[in-house]
Amino acid sequence: FDDAFDQSIATTLYAILQIGKENSLAYENVSLNSDKDKKSVSISGTCTTWTQCEKLAQRLKELGYPAHLDRKETSDGADGRSNFTIGQGAHNDRP
């Protein structure tokens, strides 16, 4: 019965794509596991501001995923984007 109310992986993927589009996030890798006993997410990509990534991490937490944001140094590209990873065990998560 509880499974009827669990978020589908398609709903989660749609949320990730929508937030990415709204916040100009560029994803390099997206991996999801929606097993109700061990949900996990791993996303890497680039952003122009950290606020954009924080919105994504917050939404994933609302969907029940352990989503910790790891901020990387600005990429070497001329576009000024910074690399990020959202996953289960990142080091620089802020509450």
N, C-alpha and C positions, 0 to 999 in steps of 0.2 A: 504494500500500500504506500509506503514512504517513497518508493521509487517514482510514483506518479507525480510527485511534487519537486523532484530534483531537477536542477537546471540541465538542459541538454547541452552537449558539446557544441552543437550548431549555434545555440543561443550565445554561448560564451565566445565562440569564434566571431560571431556577428558583432558583439560588443567590442571586442579587440579591434576589429577592422573599422568600426564606426568611430571609436575614440582616436584611432590612428589618423583617419581622414580628417576629423574635426581639429586635430592638434598638430598636423603636419609631421607625424612620426613616420619614419621610414624603417620598416621591419626587415631584418636580415634573416631571422630564424624565429619560428613560432612552434612550440611543442606543448601539447596539452594532454593530460591524463585526467579523465573525469570519473574514475573509479570512486564511488562514494566513500570508501574506506581510506583512500590515499589520493586525494586530488593533488595535482601538481601542475605547474606551469613554468615554462622557460621561454623568455622572449629576449632577443637582442636586436639592436637597431641603433638609429641615430635620431637626435632631436635638436631643436634650436634653443629651447629653454627647459630647465628641469621641471618647471611647473607642468609641462605637457606630460612628462613621464609620471609624475606624481598622480595625475588624474587617472592614468591607466592603472597604476598600482592600486589605487584606492578602489577603483571599480572591480578589479579582480578580487580584492579582499571582500567586497560586498557580495560577490558571487561565490565565496567560500574557498578561494584559493589562497595558499600561503604565498604572498607576493611581496618580495623584498627588493627594493630598488638599489642597484649598484651603479654609482655614477663613475664614469670613466673620464679621462682627460679629453680635451677637445681633439677631434680627429685632425690629421695632417692636411686634409683637404682645404681648399680655398673657400668652401661654403660655410665654414665656421660652425658646423654641426658637431655635437658631442655624442660619444658612444655611450650606450647604457645597456644594462642587463637587468631583467626582472626575473627572479627565480625564487627558489625555496631557501637558499642559504647565502644571499648576498651579504656583503660586509658593511656597507655604508647606509643602511636603512635608518631613516628618521621617523620617529613616532608621529 
